[in-house]
Amino acid sequence: MNPGKTYTVAIAGMGKRGTHHADAFAADPRFEIVGLCDIDQERLDAAAAEYGVAYTNTDAERMLADVQPDVFTFCTLPTIRLPFIRIGVEAGVKLIAYEKPMALSTNEAIAIHELLASAGVKSVVSHQHRYGEHYQKVKEIVDSGALGRVHTVYGHATGWMMHMMTHLIDYVRWYNGNAEAEWVVGQADGTAKFSDLHASPDYIAGLIQFENGVRGIVECGEGAPDVPEVDYWWRKCRIGAQGTEGFAEVLTGGGWRAVTRDSGGVISGPGGMDYAHDMPPYIHQIAEWLDDPAQVHPCNGESAFKGFEIMMAMIRSTVQRGKIALPLEPDEPELQALQQALS
Ligand SMILES: NC(=O)c1ccc[n+]([C@@H]2O[C@H](COP(=O)([O-])OP(=O)(O)OC[C@H]3O[C@@H](n4cnc5c(N)ncnc54)[C@H](O)[C@@H]3O)[C@@H](O)[C@H]2O)c1
């Protein structure tokens, strides 16, 4: 069997997530890592030795010019997004894979979206929890029709907004067939977490009206419901769907459970979010999308953009009050406006 074309990859940001990406790219025969970048020379040298990559540079733009990869991956903290999208586009890469959250404001997200679209560069954003067997099982139950007419999708996490909210929204949208959102209302509380590298309100909640009539309910941070079945607090997320004849939900660190039309009581199964399990298919589907434009990656940037808009609409609603209609137009950067409103 023809194994398919090998795509070259350059990775910037060799911290926790850069390493996860490098592990999966290195293990997949469809990819060859041709360049590594980090501003931390020691970390860069260790990664080069670990993955056997000859080319390294502390300057991502220089790396891209030198190695001309098919795929540019960057796993930097949320403050670096648009500049790295720009250098990837200017270097002529075919696809950019980067970390959530996709931006710090709607203005930045729109700029990223337009830059990629005008250059015809594909993108994926790492909402890879969906590859977990428990996440997949809930999707399977929802799609089987065993919940009857789905009227509500929901997700909550005790981790704070810029870490967790786009994950929740991505999976809630997925369980709702990626229906478009019409409007959002939101409310938030507390400014202590604005000093974090993932600057966020301490707590935020939002309601989403989807075009198919389904209601979305999402919450993040201190004050979101506990998930007592899960002991590690980053994994205390519960995401699911309710219908006229039952519900199905995933606990990020605690499997899945459901009651369906035919289950005769609660049914449940295992699963726990595991990077080593979730990253290989996430990476492999990048090759499949590059091979064939019809095999659109489940974590495509277009979908991430729609989820990010919902999160930003929750903030605008908190600041401006009332329903915020989607899609959003450029406006005041949301995080600054929210911090001011909550102070
Ligand atoms: N998808 C997920 O499940 C998941 C999980 C954890 C974190 N994340 C996200 O991943 C991103 C990175 O988080 P992390 O935990 O890997 O951070 P990290 O601090 O471990 O790694 C970031 C790396 O980027 C490097 N860096 C900074 N500026 C750079 C530059 N200009 N050029 C090259 N390298 C640069 C740093 O030196 C560091 O090594 C964040 O946005 C975070 O929200 C996603």
The ligand as an SDF file (V2000), in Angstrom:
LIG
                    3D

 44 48  0  0  0  0  0  0  0  0999 V2000
   -4.9010   21.5350   23.9810 N   0  0  0  0  0  0  0  0  0  0  0  0
   -4.6510   21.2490   25.2340 C   0  0  0  0  0  0  0  0  0  0  0  0
   -5.1680   20.2650   25.7860 O   0  0  0  0  0  0  0  0  0  0  0  0
   -3.7350   22.1340   26.0140 C   0  0  0  0  0  0  0  0  0  0  0  0
   -3.2040   21.7220   27.2390 C   0  0  0  0  0  0  0  0  0  0  0  0
   -2.3170   22.5830   27.9070 C   0  0  0  0  0  0  0  0  0  0  0  0
   -1.9910   23.8120   27.3440 C   0  0  0  0  0  0  0  0  0  0  0  0
   -2.5460   24.1850   26.1440 N   0  0  0  0  0  0  0  0  0  0  0  0
   -2.2130   25.4640   25.4990 C   0  0  0  0  0  0  0  0  0  0  0  0
   -0.9290   25.3380   24.8890 O   0  0  0  0  0  0  0  0  0  0  0  0
   -0.2670   26.6020   24.8610 C   0  0  0  0  0  0  0  0  0  0  0  0
    1.1420   26.4070   25.3850 C   0  0  0  0  0  0  0  0  0  0  0  0
    1.0540   25.9110   26.6980 O   0  0  0  0  0  0  0  0  0  0  0  0
    2.2530   25.0680   27.3500 P   0  0  0  0  0  0  0  0  0  0  0  0
    1.7040   24.5420   28.6310 O   0  0  0  0  0  0  0  0  0  0  0  0
    2.8640   24.1540   26.3570 O   0  0  0  0  0  0  0  0  0  0  0  0
    3.2980   26.2560   27.6750 O   0  0  0  0  0  0  0  0  0  0  0  0
    4.8490   26.1290   28.0240 P   0  0  0  0  0  0  0  0  0  0  0  0
    5.1820   27.3460   28.8170 O   0  0  0  0  0  0  0  0  0  0  0  0
    5.1490   24.7830   28.5980 O   0  0  0  0  0  0  0  0  0  0  0  0
    5.5500   26.1980   26.5940 O   0  0  0  0  0  0  0  0  0  0  0  0
    5.6220   27.3700   25.8350 C   0  0  0  0  0  0  0  0  0  0  0  0
    6.9750   27.3830   25.1470 C   0  0  0  0  0  0  0  0  0  0  0  0
    6.9990   28.4450   24.1960 O   0  0  0  0  0  0  0  0  0  0  0  0
    8.3030   29.0000   24.2090 C   0  0  0  0  0  0  0  0  0  0  0  0
    8.2640   30.3260   23.5890 N   0  0  0  0  0  0  0  0  0  0  0  0
    7.8090   31.4860   24.1030 C   0  0  0  0  0  0  0  0  0  0  0  0
    7.9480   32.4790   23.2010 N   0  0  0  0  0  0  0  0  0  0  0  0
    8.4730   31.9340   22.0860 C   0  0  0  0  0  0  0  0  0  0  0  0
    8.8510   32.4370   20.8160 C   0  0  0  0  0  0  0  0  0  0  0  0
    8.6900   33.7450   20.5200 N   0  0  0  0  0  0  0  0  0  0  0  0
    9.3760   31.5790   19.9090 N   0  0  0  0  0  0  0  0  0  0  0  0
    9.5440   30.2790   20.1990 C   0  0  0  0  0  0  0  0  0  0  0  0
    9.2120   29.7370   21.3920 N   0  0  0  0  0  0  0  0  0  0  0  0
    8.6810   30.5580   22.3210 C   0  0  0  0  0  0  0  0  0  0  0  0
    8.6720   29.0050   25.6850 C   0  0  0  0  0  0  0  0  0  0  0  0
   10.0640   29.1610   25.8980 O   0  0  0  0  0  0  0  0  0  0  0  0
    8.1380   27.6380   26.1120 C   0  0  0  0  0  0  0  0  0  0  0  0
    9.1150   26.6200   25.9430 O   0  0  0  0  0  0  0  0  0  0  0  0
   -1.1530   27.5570   25.6690 C   0  0  0  0  0  0  0  0  0  0  0  0
   -1.8790   28.3670   24.7960 O   0  0  0  0  0  0  0  0  0  0  0  0
   -2.0940   26.6330   26.4410 C   0  0  0  0  0  0  0  0  0  0  0  0
   -3.3800   27.2070   26.6490 O   0  0  0  0  0  0  0  0  0  0  0  0
   -3.3850   23.3560   25.4840 C   0  0  0  0  0  0  0  0  0  0  0  0
  1  2  1  0
  2  3  2  0
  2  4  1  0
  4  5  1  0
  4 44  2  0
  5  6  2  0
  6  7  1  0
  7  8  2  0
  8  9  1  0
  8 44  1  0
  9 10  1  0
  9 42  1  0
 10 11  1  0
 11 12  1  0
 11 40  1  0
 12 13  1  0
 13 14  1  0
 14 15  2  0
 14 16  1  0
 14 17  1  0
 17 18  1  0
 18 19  2  0
 18 20  1  0
 18 21  1  0
 21 22  1  0
 22 23  1  0
 23 24  1  0
 23 38  1  0
 24 25  1  0
 25 26  1  0
 25 36  1  0
 26 27  1  0
 26 35  1  0
 27 28  2  0
 28 29  1  0
 29 30  1  0
 29 35  2  0
 30 31  1  0
 30 32  2  0
 32 33  1  0
 33 34  2  0
 34 35  1  0
 36 37  1  0
 36 38  1  0
 38 39  1  0
 40 41  1  0
 40 42  1  0
 42 43  1  0
M  CHG  2   8   1  16  -1
M  END
$$$$
